[in-house]
Amino acid sequence: MLSEVAIKPLDDGQILVKNAFLSVDPAMRGWIADAPNYSEQVALGSVMRAVATGYVVESRHPAFQPGDAVLGWFGWQNYAVVGTAAVLRKISETELSLSLGLLGYSGATAYLALTTIGQPLAGETVVVSTAAGSVGSAAGQIAHILGCRTIGLTGGPAKVEACRTDFGYDHALDYQASDWTADLADLCVDGVNVYFDNTCGTISDVVNRHLALRARVIVCGTAAIDRWDPWPEGPRRERQLLVRRARMEDFVIFDHEEKVEAAIDQLRIWHRAGTLRSREDIVDGIEACPDAIAAVYRGENIGKRLIRLK
């Protein structure tokens, strides 16, 4: 629901930000769901929690001046009156959109989850689900930079093509196709060393059959699980983890805030060198907000989905 309210006057220590880009992230579904989550639920009737970038319009804090480009928790709104605790950092004007994707939480999630939990070695096989999304596309490219053989799992021919041409996957499979499970088996005769899991559910049930000895599974997203009542149940993977001596571990970026800036610095080096590419899927106007999360789960985006404000 969209609503229009007056911008309140600033108190000491606050700034007024005119948002330029709003982030749309799969995790947002969990933030508004009536189910256990790692963050506080967004209250009904409040502004949707979101990272955004924009420009300082007015400031009552000495560290910020009108015209400063900033990144922070400004929410899905045209203007945000916030305290400086909501600001993550100042940014360059050229990174207004990149700071919400490749050079933001999405890219940092891919890099940190892969390197701290996945710990891929050159020559190993890395499989990534939702491989054409903002996190998955970065994870596949980073694994390739680290010398790994990469297999992307995605939905639809256009995304398969993007995985191959834009994101450099060695192989890309369409999990909507009837033969993808057989193709994955053929590609993974020596096993999957690292599985970057953004879906869980039936796709992951297939991948887990092919785990190599001492495999590492990164649980980064649960796109295939949309409700907790009744409790989701499915094929048991504990036996496979045991016999393959595999390790499965979750990753939530907010547990690693102290490492984010260093991760972004490395991602920026690769991006400027042309070895790490970003693809942005932009829709325009605050009017796009109400359907934005559902659109991501319908699979309408390739790369990072953003809302650009007028």
Phi and psi in degrees as GROMACS dihedral restraints (atoms count N, CA, C in turn):
[ dihedral_restraints ]
;  ai    aj    ak    al  type     phi  dphi    fc
    3     4     5     6     1   -97.4    20    10
    4     5     6     7     1   142.4    20    10
    6     7     8     9     1  -142.5    20    10
    7     8     9    10     1   157.3    20    10
    9    10    11    12     1  -121.1    20    10
   10    11    12    13     1   125.4    20    10
   12    13    14    15     1  -133.4    20    10
   13    14    15    16     1   160.3    20    10
   15    16    17    18     1   -73.5    20    10
   16    17    18    19     1   146.7    20    10
   18    19    20    21     1   -76.7    20    10
   19    20    21    22     1   124.4    20    10
   21    22    23    24     1   -79.0    20    10
   22    23    24    25     1   152.1    20    10
   24    25    26    27     1   -61.5    20    10
   25    26    27    28     1   150.3    20    10
   27    28    29    30     1   -79.2    20    10
   28    29    30    31     1   140.9    20    10
   30    31    32    33     1   -91.2    20    10
   31    32    33    34     1   166.4    20    10
   33    34    35    36     1   -56.8    20    10
   34    35    36    37     1   135.0    20    10
   36    37    38    39     1    90.0    20    10
   37    38    39    40     1    -4.1    20    10
   39    40    41    42     1  -101.1    20    10
   40    41    42    43     1   162.6    20    10
   42    43    44    45     1  -132.8    20    10
   43    44    45    46     1   155.3    20    10
   45    46    47    48     1  -108.1    20    10
   46    47    48    49     1   122.8    20    10
   48    49    50    51     1  -113.6    20    10
   49    50    51    52     1   131.3    20    10
   51    52    53    54     1   -93.8    20    10
   52    53    54    55     1   111.9    20    10
   54    55    56    57     1   -69.8    20    10
   55    56    57    58     1   141.6    20    10
   57    58    59    60     1  -108.9    20    10
   58    59    60    61     1   -43.2    20    10
   60    61    62    63     1  -134.1    20    10
   61    62    63    64     1   138.3    20    10
   63    64    65    66     1  -111.8    20    10
   64    65    66    67     1   137.2    20    10
   66    67    68    69     1   -82.3    20    10
   67    68    69    70     1   143.3    20    10
   69    70    71    72     1  -121.2    20    10
   70    71    72    73     1   119.5    20    10
   72    73    74    75     1  -129.7    20    10
   73    74    75    76     1   142.2    20    10
   75    76    77    78     1   -56.1    20    10
   76    77    78    79     1   -32.1    20    10
   78    79    80    81     1   -60.4    20    10
   79    80    81    82     1   -20.9    20    10
   81    82    83    84     1   -61.6    20    10
   82    83    84    85     1   -28.8    20    10
   84    85    86    87     1   -60.6    20    10
   85    86    87    88     1   -39.3    20    10
   87    88    89    90     1   -69.2    20    10
   88    89    90    91     1   -30.5    20    10
   90    91    92    93     1   -69.7    20    10
   91    92    93    94     1   -24.9    20    10
   93    94    95    96     1  -105.1    20    10
   94    95    96    97     1    -3.0    20    10
   96    97    98    99     1   -80.9    20    10
   97    98    99   100     1   150.1    20    10
   99   100   101   102     1   -88.6    20    10
  100   101   102   103     1    69.8    20    10
  102   103   104   105     1  -156.6    20    10
  103   104   105   106     1   158.9    20    10
  105   106   107   108     1   -57.2    20    10
  106   107   108   109     1   138.5    20    10
  108   109   110   111     1  -150.2    20    10
  109   110   111   112     1   168.8    20    10
  111   112   113   114     1   -81.6    20    10
  112   113   114   115     1    -7.2    20    10
  114   115   116   117     1  -132.7    20    10
  115   116   117   118     1   161.7    20    10
  117   118   119   120     1   -64.0    20    10
  118   119   120   121     1   141.6    20    10
  120   121   122   123     1   -67.1    20    10
  121   122   123   124     1   139.9    20    10
  123   124   125   126     1   -71.1    20    10
  124   125   126   127     1   124.0    20    10
  126   127   128   129     1   -70.2    20    10
  127   128   129   130     1   144.9    20    10
  129   130   131   132     1   -59.1    20    10
  130   131   132   133     1   135.0    20    10
  132   133   134   135     1    85.7    20    10
  133   134   135   136     1    -4.5    20    10
  135   136   137   138     1   -94.4    20    10
  136   137   138   139     1   170.8    20    10
  138   139   140   141     1   -68.7    20    10
  139   140   141   142     1   136.6    20    10
  141   142   143   144     1   -62.6    20    10
  142   143   144   145     1   126.1    20    10
  144   145   146   147     1   -64.1    20    10
  145   146   147   148     1   131.0    20    10
  147   148   149   150     1  -166.7    20    10
  148   149   150   151     1   149.8    20    10
  150   151   152   153     1   -81.7    20    10
  151   152   153   154     1   141.8    20    10
  153   154   155   156     1  -146.1    20    10
  154   155   156   157     1   164.0    20    10
  156   157   158   159     1  -123.3    20    10
  157   158   159   160     1   153.0    20    10
  159   160   161   162     1  -177.8    20    10
  160   161   162   163     1  -162.3    20    10
  162   163   164   165     1  -120.9    20    10
  163   164   165   166     1   140.3    20    10
  165   166   167   168     1   -69.7    20    10
  166   167   168   169     1   125.6    20    10
  168   169   170   171     1   -98.2    20    10
  169   170   171   172     1   -38.5    20    10
  171   172   173   174     1  -145.2    20    10
  172   173   174   175     1   144.7    20    10
  174   175   176   177     1  -139.8    20    10
  175   176   177   178     1   137.6    20    10
  177   178   179   180     1  -122.7    20    10
  178   179   180   181     1    37.6    20    10
  180   181   182   183     1  -137.5    20    10
  181   182   183   184     1   131.9    20    10
  183   184   185   186     1   -65.8    20    10
  184   185   186   187     1   -18.9    20    10
  186   187   188   189     1   -82.5    20    10
  187   188   189   190     1    -8.8    20    10
  189   190   191   192     1  -128.5    20    10
  190   191   192   193     1   138.8    20    10
  192   193   194   195     1  -124.7    20    10
  193   194   195   196     1   151.0    20    10
  195   196   197   198     1   -53.5    20    10
  196   197   198   199     1   134.8    20    10
  198   199   200   201     1    99.8    20    10
  199   200   201   202     1   -16.0    20    10
  201   202   203   204     1   -62.9    20    10
  202   203   204   205     1   133.8    20    10
  204   205   206   207     1   -87.9    20    10
  205   206   207   208     1   130.3    20    10
  207   208   209   210     1  -136.1    20    10
  208   209   210   211     1   156.5    20    10
  210   211   212   213     1  -122.9    20    10
  211   212   213   214     1   135.4    20    10
  213   214   215   216     1  -177.4    20    10
  214   215   216   217     1  -174.3    20    10
  216   217   218   219     1   -86.2    20    10
  217   218   219   220     1    79.9    20    10
  219   220   221   222     1  -102.3    20    10
  220   221   222   223     1   -11.2    20    10
  222   223   224   225     1    79.0    20    10
  223   224   225   226     1   170.3    20    10
  225   226   227   228     1   -81.6    20    10
  226   227   228   229     1    86.0    20    10
  228   229   230   231     1  -160.2    20    10
  229   230   231   232     1   159.8    20    10
  231   232   233   234     1   -71.1    20    10
  232   233   234   235     1   -41.1    20    10
  234   235   236   237     1  -128.2    20    10
  235   236   237   238     1   145.7    20    10
  237   238   239   240     1  -132.7    20    10
  238   239   240   241     1   128.7    20    10
  240   241   242   243     1  -100.7    20    10
  241   242   243   244     1   114.5    20    10
  243   244   245   246     1  -139.1    20    10
  244   245   246   247     1   157.7    20    10
  246   247   248   249     1   -80.5    20    10
  247   248   249   250     1   164.6    20    10
  249   250   251   252     1   -69.5    20    10
  250   251   252   253     1   -14.1    20    10
  252   253   254   255     1   -63.9    20    10
  253   254   255   256     1   -23.5    20    10
  255   256   257   258     1   -78.8    20    10
  256   257   258   259     1   -14.6    20    10
  258   259   260   261     1   -85.6    20    10
  259   260   261   262     1   125.1    20    10
  261   262   263   264     1   -81.5    20    10
  262   263   264   265     1   -43.2    20    10
  264   265   266   267     1  -173.4    20    10
  265   266   267   268     1   162.8    20    10
  267   268   269   270     1   -78.6    20    10
  268   269   270   271     1   150.4    20    10
  270   271   272   273     1  -134.6    20    10
  271   272   273   274     1   167.0    20    10
  273   274   275   276     1   -82.5    20    10
  274   275   276   277     1   153.5    20    10
  276   277   278   279     1   -61.9    20    10
  277   278   279   280     1   -29.0    20    10
  279   280   281   282     1   -73.2    20    10
  280   281   282   283     1   -11.2    20    10
  282   283   284   285     1  -112.1    20    10
  283   284   285   286     1    22.4    20    10
  285   286   287   288     1   -57.5    20    10
  286   287   288   289     1   -43.1    20    10
  288   289   290   291     1   -89.9    20    10
  289   290   291   292     1   -40.5    20    10
  291   292   293   294     1   -58.8    20    10
  292   293   294   295     1   -31.6    20    10
  294   295   296   297     1   -69.4    20    10
  295   296   297   298     1   -10.7    20    10
  297   298   299   300     1   -99.5    20    10
  298   299   300   301     1    -6.2    20    10
  300   301   302   303     1  -128.6    20    10
  301   302   303   304     1  -104.0    20    10
  303   304   305   306     1   -58.5    20    10
  304   305   306   307     1   -40.3    20    10
  306   307   308   309     1  -102.2    20    10
  307   308   309   310     1    37.4    20    10
  309   310   311   312     1  -142.6    20    10
  310   311   312   313     1  -150.1    20    10
  312   313   314   315     1   -62.2    20    10
  313   314   315   316     1   -34.6    20    10
  315   316   317   318     1   -63.6    20    10
  316   317   318   319     1   -51.8    20    10
  318   319   320   321     1   -64.7    20    10
  319   320   321   322     1   -42.3    20    10
  321   322   323   324     1   -63.7    20    10
  322   323   324   325     1   -37.4    20    10
  324   325   326   327     1   -60.6    20    10
  325   326   327   328     1   -47.9    20    10
  327   328   329   330     1   -59.4    20    10
  328   329   330   331     1   -47.7    20    10
  330   331   332   333     1   -67.1    20    10
  331   332   333   334     1   -49.7    20    10
  333   334   335   336     1   -71.6    20    10
  334   335   336   337     1   -41.1    20    10
  336   337   338   339     1   -62.7    20    10
  337   338   339   340     1   -42.4    20    10
  339   340   341   342     1   -67.8    20    10
  340   341   342   343     1   -43.8    20    10
  342   343   344   345     1   -83.3    20    10
  343   344   345   346     1   -30.8    20    10
  345   346   347   348     1   -88.6    20    10
  346   347   348   349     1   -36.0    20    10
  348   349   350   351     1  -102.0    20    10
  349   350   351   352     1   -49.3    20    10
  351   352   353   354     1   -68.9    20    10
  352   353   354   355     1   -39.4    20    10
  354   355   356   357     1    44.0    20    10
  355   356   357   358     1    55.3    20    10
  357   358   359   360     1   -70.1    20    10
  358   359   360   361     1   144.3    20    10
  360   361   362   363     1  -107.5    20    10
  361   362   363   364     1   149.0    20    10
  363   364   365   366     1   -54.0    20    10
  364   365   366   367     1   134.4    20    10
  366   367   368   369     1    92.7    20    10
  367   368   369   370     1   -12.6    20    10
  369   370   371   372     1   -78.1    20    10
  370   371   372   373     1   160.9    20    10
  372   373   374   375     1   -97.2    20    10
  373   374   375   376     1   124.4    20    10
  375   376   377   378     1  -116.6    20    10
  376   377   378   379     1   125.3    20    10
  378   379   380   381     1  -109.5    20    10
  379   380   381   382     1   134.6    20    10
  381   382   383   384     1  -126.4    20    10
  382   383   384   385     1   127.6    20    10
  384   385   386   387     1   -94.4    20    10
  385   386   387   388     1   161.4    20    10
  387   388   389   390     1    44.8    20    10
  388   389   390   391     1    53.4    20    10
  390   391   392   393     1   -70.7    20    10
  391   392   393   394     1   -15.7    20    10
  393   394   395   396     1  -101.0    20    10
  394   395   396   397     1     5.2    20    10
  396   397   398   399     1   -83.3    20    10
  397   398   399   400     1  -177.6    20    10
  399   400   401   402     1   -66.5    20    10
  400   401   402   403     1   -41.0    20    10
  402   403   404   405     1   -80.3    20    10
  403   404   405   406     1   -47.0    20    10
  405   406   407   408     1   -61.9    20    10
  406   407   408   409     1   -40.1    20    10
  408   409   410   411     1   -65.6    20    10
  409   410   411   412     1   -36.2    20    10
  411   412   413   414     1   -71.2    20    10
  412   413   414   415     1   -41.2    20    10
  414   415   416   417     1   -61.3    20    10
  415   416   417   418     1   -42.5    20    10
  417   418   419   420     1   -63.7    20    10
  418   419   420   421     1   -42.3    20    10
  420   421   422   423     1   -66.8    20    10
  421   422   423   424     1   -40.7    20    10
  423   424   425   426     1   -64.7    20    10
  424   425   426   427     1   -42.7    20    10
  426   427   428   429     1   -59.6    20    10
  427   428   429   430     1   -39.7    20    10
  429   430   431   432     1   -65.6    20    10
  430   431   432   433     1   -41.5    20    10
  432   433   434   435     1   -59.7    20    10
  433   434   435   436     1   -36.0    20    10
  435   436   437   438     1   -81.1    20    10
  436   437   438   439     1     5.3    20    10
  438   439   440   441     1    90.3    20    10
  439   440   441   442     1    16.9    20    10
  441   442   443   444     1   -92.4    20    10
  442   443   444   445     1   160.0    20    10
  444   445   446   447     1   -87.9    20    10
  445   446   447   448     1   126.7    20    10
  447   448   449   450     1  -117.1    20    10
  448   449   450   451     1   138.8    20    10
  450   451   452   453     1  -128.4    20    10
  451   452   453   454     1   121.0    20    10
  453   454   455   456     1  -103.6    20    10
  454   455   456   457     1   136.9    20    10
  456   457   458   459     1  -111.4    20    10
  457   458   459   460     1   126.4    20    10
  459   460   461   462     1  -152.1    20    10
  460   461   462   463     1   177.8    20    10
  462   463   464   465     1  -118.3    20    10
  463   464   465   466     1   113.2    20    10
  465   466   467   468     1   104.0    20    10
  466   467   468   469     1   149.5    20    10
  468   469   470   471     1   -59.3    20    10
  469   470   471   472     1   -38.6    20    10
  471   472   473   474     1   -63.4    20    10
  472   473   474   475     1   -39.1    20    10
  474   475   476   477     1   -73.9    20    10
  475   476   477   478     1   -35.7    20    10
  477   478   479   480     1   -59.4    20    10
  478   479   480   481     1   -44.7    20    10
  480   481   482   483     1   -63.8    20    10
  481   482   483   484     1   -40.8    20    10
  483   484   485   486     1   -63.4    20    10
  484   485   486   487     1   -39.6    20    10
  486   487   488   489     1   -60.7    20    10
  487   488   489   490     1   -38.5    20    10
  489   490   491   492     1   -78.6    20    10
  490   491   492   493     1   -44.3    20    10
  492   493   494   495     1   -92.5    20    10
  493   494   495   496     1   -41.1    20    10
  495   496   497   498     1   -86.6    20    10
  496   497   498   499     1   -38.2    20    10
  498   499   500   501     1  -108.8    20    10
  499   500   501   502     1    -0.7    20    10
  501   502   503   504     1    70.4    20    10
  502   503   504   505     1    23.6    20    10
  504   505   506   507     1   -64.5    20    10
  505   506   507   508     1   142.2    20    10
  507   508   509   510     1   -67.1    20    10
  508   509   510   511     1   -35.5    20    10
  510   511   512   513     1  -143.1    20    10
  511   512   513   514     1   146.0    20    10
  513   514   515   516     1  -136.8    20    10
  514   515   516   517     1   131.8    20    10
  516   517   518   519     1  -121.0    20    10
  517   518   519   520     1   141.3    20    10
  519   520   521   522     1   -92.8    20    10
  520   521   522   523     1   108.1    20    10
  522   523   524   525     1   -73.7    20    10
  523   524   525   526     1    -1.7    20    10
  525   526   527   528     1   -87.7    20    10
  526   527   528   529     1   -10.0    20    10
  528   529   530   531     1   -85.4    20    10
  529   530   531   532     1   148.9    20    10
  531   532   533   534     1   -69.7    20    10
  532   533   534   535     1   -24.1    20    10
  534   535   536   537     1  -101.4    20    10
  535   536   537   538     1    11.1    20    10
  537   538   539   540     1   -67.6    20    10
  538   539   540   541     1   -33.2    20    10
  540   541   542   543     1   -67.4    20    10
  541   542   543   544     1   -38.6    20    10
  543   544   545   546     1   -68.1    20    10
  544   545   546   547     1   -39.6    20    10
  546   547   548   549     1   -63.6    20    10
  547   548   549   550     1   -40.3    20    10
  549   550   551   552     1   -63.5    20    10
  550   551   552   553     1   -41.9    20    10
  552   553   554   555     1   -60.0    20    10
  553   554   555   556     1   -42.1    20    10
  555   556   557   558     1   -64.2    20    10
  556   557   558   559     1   -36.6    20    10
  558   559   560   561     1   -78.7    20    10
  559   560   561   562     1   -17.1    20    10
  561   562   563   564     1  -120.8    20    10
  562   563   564   565     1    39.3    20    10
  564   565   566   567     1   -62.8    20    10
  565   566   567   568     1   -26.6    20    10
  567   568   569   570     1   -97.0    20    10
  568   569   570   571     1     6.0    20    10
  570   571   572   573     1    94.1    20    10
  571   572   573   574     1   164.3    20    10
  573   574   575   576     1  -100.1    20    10
  574   575   576   577     1   119.2    20    10
  576   577   578   579     1   -82.2    20    10
  577   578   579   580     1   -39.2    20    10
  579   580   581   582     1  -133.8    20    10
  580   581   582   583     1   127.4    20    10
  582   583   584   585     1  -115.6    20    10
  583   584   585   586     1   115.0    20    10
  585   586   587   588     1   -92.4    20    10
  586   587   588   589     1    99.9    20    10
  588   589   590   591     1   -98.0    20    10
  589   590   591   592     1   111.7    20    10
  591   592   593   594     1  -106.8    20    10
  592   593   594   595     1     3.8    20    10
  594   595   596   597     1  -121.8    20    10
  595   596   597   598     1   -43.8    20    10
  597   598   599   600     1    58.4    20    10
  598   599   600   601     1  -160.8    20    10
  600   601   602   603     1    70.5    20    10
  601   602   603   604     1  -153.5    20    10
  603   604   605   606     1   -68.0    20    10
  604   605   606   607     1   -32.2    20    10
  606   607   608   609     1   -62.2    20    10
  607   608   609   610     1   -45.2    20    10
  609   610   611   612     1   -69.2    20    10
  610   611   612   613     1   -31.5    20    10
  612   613   614   615     1   -57.3    20    10
  613   614   615   616     1   -38.3    20    10
  615   616   617   618     1   -69.9    20    10
  616   617   618   619     1   -47.4    20    10
  618   619   620   621     1   -62.4    20    10
  619   620   621   622     1   -40.2    20    10
  621   622   623   624     1   -63.9    20    10
  622   623   624   625     1   -19.9    20    10
  624   625   626   627     1   -65.1    20    10
  625   626   627   628     1   -21.9    20    10
  627   628   629   630     1  -108.7    20    10
  628   629   630   631     1    17.2    20    10
  630   631   632   633     1   -62.8    20    10
  631   632   633   634     1   136.8    20    10
  633   634   635   636     1   -82.5    20    10
  634   635   636   637     1   168.5    20    10
  636   637   638   639     1   -60.0    20    10
  637   638   639   640     1   132.4    20    10
  639   640   641   642     1    63.9    20    10
  640   641   642   643     1    30.6    20    10
  642   643   644   645     1   -66.9    20    10
  643   644   645   646     1   155.9    20    10
  645   646   647   648     1  -120.1    20    10
  646   647   648   649     1   126.0    20    10
  648   649   650   651     1  -111.4    20    10
  649   650   651   652     1   123.4    20    10
  651   652   653   654     1  -101.0    20    10
  652   653   654   655     1   116.4    20    10
  654   655   656   657     1   -93.1    20    10
  655   656   657   658     1   100.9    20    10
  657   658   659   660     1  -110.3    20    10
  658   659   660   661     1   -22.0    20    10
  660   661   662   663     1  -156.3    20    10
  661   662   663   664     1   156.5    20    10
  663   664   665   666     1  -129.3    20    10
  664   665   666   667     1    50.8    20    10
  666   667   668   669     1   -58.5    20    10
  667   668   669   670     1   -27.1    20    10
  669   670   671   672     1   -84.2    20    10
  670   671   672   673     1    -5.9    20    10
  672   673   674   675     1  -113.3    20    10
  673   674   675   676     1   107.9    20    10
  675   676   677   678     1  -109.2    20    10
  676   677   678   679     1     0.1    20    10
  678   679   680   681     1  -155.1    20    10
  679   680   681   682     1   156.8    20    10
  681   682   683   684     1  -115.8    20    10
  682   683   684   685     1     5.9    20    10
  684   685   686   687     1  -138.1    20    10
  685   686   687   688     1   104.3    20    10
  687   688   689   690     1   -74.8    20    10
  688   689   690   691     1   161.7    20    10
  690   691   692   693     1   -56.6    20    10
  691   692   693   694     1   130.7    20    10
  693   694   695   696     1   -67.6    20    10
  694   695   696   697     1   128.1    20    10
  696   697   698   699     1  -130.7    20    10
  697   698   699   700     1   150.6    20    10
  699   700   701   702     1  -167.3    20    10
  700   701   702   703     1  -163.5    20    10
  702   703   704   705     1   -56.6    20    10
  703   704   705   706     1   138.8    20    10
  705   706   707   708     1   -82.4    20    10
  706   707   708   709     1   130.6    20    10
  708   709   710   711     1  -105.5    20    10
  709   710   711   712     1    -2.9    20    10
  711   712   713   714     1   -60.3    20    10
  712   713   714   715     1   -39.3    20    10
  714   715   716   717     1   -63.3    20    10
  715   716   717   718     1   -41.6    20    10
  717   718   719   720     1   -64.5    20    10
  718   719   720   721     1   -41.3    20    10
  720   721   722   723     1   -61.3    20    10
  721   722   723   724     1   -38.6    20    10
  723   724   725   726     1   -66.9    20    10
  724   725   726   727     1   -53.0    20    10
  726   727   728   729     1   -70.5    20    10
  727   728   729   730     1   -27.3    20    10
  729   730   731   732     1   -92.2    20    10
  730   731   732   733     1    -0.1    20    10
  732   733   734   735     1    49.7    20    10
  733   734   735   736     1    42.8    20    10
  735   736   737   738     1   -89.8    20    10
  736   737   738   739     1   162.2    20    10
  738   739   740   741     1  -123.6    20    10
  739   740   741   742     1   130.5    20    10
  741   742   743   744     1  -119.2    20    10
  742   743   744   745     1   128.3    20    10
  744   745   746   747     1  -144.8    20    10
  745   746   747   748     1   143.9    20    10
  747   748   749   750     1   -81.4    20    10
  748   749   750   751     1   160.8    20    10
  750   751   752   753     1  -140.9    20    10
  751   752   753   754     1   122.8    20    10
  753   754   755   756     1  -125.5    20    10
  754   755   756   757     1   122.6    20    10
  756   757   758   759     1   -59.3    20    10
  757   758   759   760     1   -29.6    20    10
  759   760   761   762     1   -70.1    20    10
  760   761   762   763     1   -12.8    20    10
  762   763   764   765     1   -82.2    20    10
  763   764   765   766     1    -4.6    20    10
  765   766   767   768     1  -131.4    20    10
  766   767   768   769     1    32.0    20    10
  768   769   770   771     1   -57.2    20    10
  769   770   771   772     1   -33.7    20    10
  771   772   773   774     1   -68.8    20    10
  772   773   774   775     1   -12.9    20    10
  774   775   776   777     1  -104.6    20    10
  775   776   777   778     1    -6.5    20    10
  777   778   779   780     1   -64.4    20    10
  778   779   780   781     1   -46.4    20    10
  780   781   782   783     1   -62.3    20    10
  781   782   783   784     1   -42.2    20    10
  783   784   785   786     1   -64.7    20    10
  784   785   786   787     1   -38.2    20    10
  786   787   788   789     1   -62.9    20    10
  787   788   789   790     1   -44.2    20    10
  789   790   791   792     1   -64.7    20    10
  790   791   792   793     1   -36.6    20    10
  792   793   794   795     1   -59.5    20    10
  793   794   795   796     1   -42.6    20    10
  795   796   797   798     1   -68.1    20    10
  796   797   798   799     1   -42.0    20    10
  798   799   800   801     1   -61.7    20    10
  799   800   801   802     1   -39.0    20    10
  801   802   803   804     1   -63.3    20    10
  802   803   804   805     1   -39.8    20    10
  804   805   806   807     1   -60.7    20    10
  805   806   807   808     1   -47.8    20    10
  807   808   809   810     1   -64.8    20    10
  808   809   810   811     1   -40.0    20    10
  810   811   812   813     1   -64.8    20    10
  811   812   813   814     1   -44.7    20    10
  813   814   815   816     1   -66.8    20    10
  814   815   816   817     1   -28.2    20    10
  816   817   818   819     1   -80.3    20    10
  817   818   819   820     1    -8.7    20    10
  819   820   821   822     1    84.2    20    10
  820   821   822   823     1     7.3    20    10
  822   823   824   825     1   -92.2    20    10
  823   824   825   826     1    -9.1    20    10
  825   826   827   828     1  -132.4    20    10
  826   827   828   829     1   118.2    20    10
  828   829   830   831     1  -107.3    20    10
  829   830   831   832     1   152.2    20    10
  831   832   833   834     1  -120.5    20    10
  832   833   834   835     1   139.0    20    10
  834   835   836   837     1  -126.0    20    10
  835   836   837   838     1   127.2    20    10
  837   838   839   840     1  -113.1    20    10
  838   839   840   841     1   138.1    20    10
  840   841   842   843     1  -114.6    20    10
  841   842   843   844     1   101.8    20    10
  843   844   845   846     1  -109.3    20    10
  844   845   846   847     1   131.4    20    10
  846   847   848   849     1  -115.8    20    10
  847   848   849   850     1   155.1    20    10
  849   850   851   852     1  -109.9    20    10
  850   851   852   853     1   140.4    20    10
  852   853   854   855     1    95.0    20    10
  853   854   855   856     1   146.6    20    10
  855   856   857   858     1   -60.9    20    10
  856   857   858   859     1   -20.9    20    10
  858   859   860   861     1   -65.0    20    10
  859   860   861   862     1   -19.1    20    10
  861   862   863   864     1   -78.2    20    10
  862   863   864   865     1   -12.2    20    10
  864   865   866   867     1   -62.7    20    10
  865   866   867   868     1   -48.0    20    10
  867   868   869   870     1   -56.4    20    10
  868   869   870   871     1   -31.8    20    10
  870   871   872   873     1  -101.8    20    10
  871   872   873   874     1     4.1    20    10
  873   874   875   876     1   -65.0    20    10
  874   875   876   877     1   -45.1    20    10
  876   877   878   879     1   -67.0    20    10
  877   878   879   880     1   -44.7    20    10
  879   880   881   882     1   -60.7    20    10
  880   881   882   883     1   -36.7    20    10
  882   883   884   885     1   -63.4    20    10
  883   884   885   886     1   -37.9    20    10
  885   886   887   888     1   -63.2    20    10
  886   887   888   889     1   -41.8    20    10
  888   889   890   891     1   -74.6    20    10
  889   890   891   892     1   -18.5    20    10
  891   892   893   894     1   -80.1    20    10
  892   893   894   895     1    -5.4    20    10
  894   895   896   897     1    78.5    20    10
  895   896   897   898     1    28.6    20    10
  897   898   899   900     1   -79.7    20    10
  898   899   900   901     1   -16.0    20    10
  900   901   902   903     1  -100.2    20    10
  901   902   903   904     1   149.1    20    10
  903   904   905   906     1  -120.1    20    10
  904   905   906   907     1   121.4    20    10
  906   907   908   909     1    81.9    20    10
  907   908   909   910     1  -155.7    20    10
  909   910   911   912     1   -81.5    20    10
  910   911   912   913     1   122.5    20    10
  912   913   914   915     1   -84.6    20    10
  913   914   915   916     1   126.6    20    10
  915   916   917   918     1  -130.8    20    10
  916   917   918   919     1   152.5    20    10
  918   919   920   921     1  -108.9    20    10
  919   920   921   922     1   121.3    20    10
  921   922   923   924     1   -97.4    20    10
  922   923   924   925     1   127.6    20    10
  924   925   926   927     1   -95.2    20    10
  925   926   927   928     1   150.7    20    10
